[in-house]
Amino acid sequence: MSIATKHSVATTQGNRSFCQPIETLESRQMLSATVPHIPAFLPQFQSNADQSNANVHAGNGHHSNKGHGTSGNGSLITTAVLNTKLVSTIFHPIPVFLEPKVNSDVTQWHNFSSNPLFAAGGPSANDVAQGQVGDCWFLATLAETALRDPTTIKNAIHQRADGTYDVVFHTSPTTTVNEHVDGLLPETVYGSLEYAKLGQGGCTWVAIMEKAFTYFRNRSIAADYATISSGWGREAMSDLGASPTEQLPTTANASQLFSTVVWGLIFNSGMEFGTNGTSGPLVNGHEYSVVSARVQGGVNQIEVRNPWGYNPGYVHGSSNYDATNDGYMWVNASAVFGELDEFVTAGV
């Protein structure tokens, strides 16, 4: 199971200090706080989370088999919380959203509903950059889908005139659930997003879909970013409406792995690698989207993308080392075959 998470540690590059996320296989309980309930279309809201209400959340819910077109995340309430005088002046109920629980690093929420949903070129794998929760398996699927079939992403998320969003997930290829969320995203005290980052041109589709997923994945409990940590790429592919196939049981060696990737590219299939704890060129316990394949100097090589948006100590197409490669990396099929505990494909 891919459980990759990221933590920020102070490192130094030359004379410049910066924060670089690193991988960990350890599961940890995450402190979470219930945040204020705010409509997305009210003026921008920023506030410190009430740490006195912080509690450890370790629950794990299950999917709810909703019918086609089912709407709502179970968190929408109306102006019943307002005083009688105010309600009497309102002709239509104002939706107020219960925000997902967050970890203790979050101190404020910022409304990004005025940012573009997509960059000018539409959704791109390069928009995907993971934050401080282990949902690599979900974000790698978003990147792979944006690469192979960006129309699926465009059809899965829409912004309403009031600035809120509808995000559609699947409980089966023909059954969907619509999650209605606002544009508030959690930030640290430094004003940086704690979870999925903004994409190219400041686009928000990745961060908004990740937020909506906190409601969808565990619909029997309160939305919580902690509950989307750890999973399989095949689950995320199904949630976006695909019918994934696990290829490892019928893949005997690295040559077959490479061949299956090549055929997947020919048919424009979505493909992902999930790694185990075996030492190799890829991060342990992590999910990668599969991008391309080539034969270089007689060696079968596969190009993958890390949903972090970079690969520690690797430069795309080079033997030099830094973190400026947008997550793309060429690996030998023979080197990664033993690392995999998931190789999933899906037609798009």
N, C-alpha and C positions, 0 to 999 in steps of 0.2 A: 504494500500500500504506500503510495507516495504521500509524504507528510511534510514536505519541505517548508520551512519557515525562514524568516529573515530577521536578523537582529543587527542593530547599528553599533559599530565599534569605532573608536577613534583610531585612524591610521594616518600615516604621513606619506605623501608622494612629493619627492623633492623637498621644497620649503613650504609646501602647501598642505595644511591639515584638512581632512575631510572625513565624512562619515561613510563607511562602506558596509553594506549589509553582508552578512556571512550566513552560511547554512548550518543548521543543527538538526540532528535526528531526535533530540530529546523532546518528549511531550511535556508541556508545562501547563498548569492551571493558569487561567488568565483572569485577572481582576477585571470586573466590569461594573459600570455604573449606569443607572437609568438616567437618561438625559432628558432635558425639557422637551415637551411635545409642541412642535411648532409647525404651522402651515408653510409650505415651500414658497408661497407667493407673498408672504409678509416680508417686511424689510429684512435685510441681511441680519442674521443672528449669530452672535458669538458670546460664549459664556464658559466659565469654568465648570467642569463636571463636579457634582456634589460628591466629594470623596467620602463623606460620612455615610453615604448610602452604598458604598462599594461592597460588593459581595463576590465570593468565588462561585463561578458558574461552571458546572461540569456535566450538564444535561446533554442528552442526545435523542432527538425526536425521530419521527418517521415521516415518509411521504404521505400526503393525503390524496386519495384518488378522486380528484375533482372532475366534474364534467367539462365538456368542451365549452370554452368561453367563460369559465368560472372566473370571477374577478375578485379583487381585494386581497390584502395580505393579513386580514384579521386584525389590523392595527388602526383602522380608520374610525375615528370618533367624530361627533359633531358638536355643535355649540351648546349642547346640554350642560357643559361645564361653565358656561358663561352666566353672568347674572341676568335676572329676568328683564331688567330695563334694557340691557344691550340686545338681548335676543329679540325683543319686540321691535327693534329697529332694522332687523335683518330679514330680507325677503327670501334668501336662499341660504341653507346651512353652509358654514365654512368648514371644509375638511381640516382636521388636525391630525398629524401623524405621530405615532409612537415610534421614536427612533430606535434602531438596533442598539443592543448593549455593546459596549466597547471596552478596550483594555485601559489600564490605569494611566497610560501615557497620553491619552486624549484629554485635552483641557477645553476644547472649543469646537463649535461646528460652524462651517462657512457655507453659504448658499451659492452654488455654482450654476444655478439655473440660467444665468445670462451667458454662460460659456457655450460655444458651439457643441452640439451633440457629436458631430463628426467633423474631421478636418476636411478641407476642400476636396481632397481626393477620395473621400469616403473612408470607411473603417479599414484599418491596416493592422497587420501583426505588430508593427513597430509602435503602435499605441499602447501595447501591453507592457506594464512594468509593475511587478508584484510589490506589495508592501509588507507590513508586519503581521501577517497571518499566513498559515501554511496551506493556502488554496492554489498552489502551483498547478494542481491537476485541473482546476476549473479555468484558470487564466491561460494555461497552455492550450486548452480547448478553444477559448475565445480567439487566441492568436491563430490557431490552425484554421478555424472556421473563417476568420477574416481573410486569410490567405487564399483558401480554396473557393469559398463561396460567400463573398461579402454581402450578397443580397440577403442571406439568412440573418446576418446581424442587423441589417437595415430593417428587416421585417419583424425583428424581435423586440425592438425598442422604439418608442415614439414619444415625443414631447408634446404635451397639451398646451393650449394657449395660456393657461394659468401658470406655466413653468414646471408643472409636475410631469411625471413620466409613467407610461405604461410599459412594462417589461413582460414579455410572454415566454413562459417555459412550458415544457411538455412533460406530462405524466405517461404518455405513450406517443407514438408517431402521429396519432390523430386526435389526441386529447390534450388540451392546453389549460394553463392557469395564467391569468393576468395579474401581475403584481403592480399595484399603483403606489409609487413612492415620490417623495419630494426631492429637491436638489441639494439638501444639506449633506455635507460630507465631513467626517471627523478629522480634526487637525491636532497637532501637538502644540505646545506652548510657543514653539518657534514658527508656527504658521505653515508647517509642512503636512501634507496628507499622511495619515497613519497607515492607510491601507492602499489599495490600487491607486496609482498615480494618474495625473492627467496625461492624455496622449498628445499627438502632434497638433500644434495650433491651439493647445489648451482644451482639446476635446474631452468630453466627459463620459462617453459611452461605456468604457470599461469599468470605471468607478461606480457608475449608476447601476450597471448590470450586476456587479459584485454586491452592492448594497441590496438590491432586490433579491438576490440569491439567498441572503441571510434570512429572509422571510420564507422563501419557497422551500428550502431544503428541509427545514424542521418546522412544519406548519402547526404542530401540536404544542409548541412551546414558544416563548417570547423570542423574537428575532435577536440574534447575537452573532457578532463576527467570529467569536470563538468556535461556533458550531460548524463553520465551513472549513475548518482546518482538518486536513487528512481526507483523502478520497482517491478514487480511481478515475482515470481519463474516460473510461467507458461510461461511467455514471454521468459525467458532464456532457459527453456526446449525446447520450439519450435525453438529457434535460433540454438540449437544443433541437431535439426532434429527429436525430439520426438513429440508425440501427447498427450499433458497433459490433465488430467481431474480434475476439481475442485470437491473435495469430501465433502466439508462442507455443501452444500445444502441438502445432503442426510444423513448427520451424526447428529443424534438427541442428542447423549449424549457421555460421556467419554467411556462407554463400547463399543459403536459402533466405536469410534475413535480407540481404542486399537485393536479391531477386524480387522478393515480395514488395520491397520499397519501390523498386523500379516500376513494377506493374501498377502499384498504387499511384505513382506519379502519372503514368500513362492514362489512367482512368480518373485522374483528379480526385483521388480518395483522400479524406482526412486521415492522418496517421500521427500517433504519439508513442513515445517511449516513456515508461516508468522504470526507474532504477531501484535496485536493492542496495544492500550494504557492501557489495563486492567492490574492491578497489578497481578503478579505471579512470578514463578521461572525463567522465561525467560526474556531477555532484551526486552523492548517495541520497537515496530516499527522495527523489525529485522527479518532476514530470517535464518532458521536453516535447515540443511540436517538431515534426519531421518536415523538412523544407525541400531538400533536393538530394541528388545522388550523382556520383561521377566515378570514373576509373582514372586514378592519378598515378602514373608510373607503375601501372600494373596492379595497383592496390584499390580494392573496392572501398569507396568512402561515402559517408552519408552526412548531409548537412542538417543540423538540428538548431533549434532556437530555445534558449533559456528564458522563461517568462519573467525572470528578474530584469530583463532588458540589457544584460551584460553577462559575460562569463569571467569569473575571477581569474586573473592571470593569463588571459588569452586574447589575441588580436586576430580578427577574421582574416584568413588567408596568409598568416604570417607566423613565424616562430618566435616573435617578440611577445612581450607580456605587458598588458595594461587592461583597462576596463572600458574601452571605447569602441566596442564591436556590436552594440545593439542586441546582444544576446546570441548572435549567429556563430556557429562553430562547426568545422569539418572534423569528423572522427572516422577512424578505420572501423569497418563493420566487424572485423575480427576482434578489435579491442573492446567494443561495447556489447557484443553478443552475450557474454557471460555476466554483464552488469544488469541485464533486464529482468524485471519481474512482470512487465506488461509491455506488449506491443499490440496496440489496438488500431483497427482501421474502420472506416465508415464511409459509405458512398455519400456524395453530396449532390 
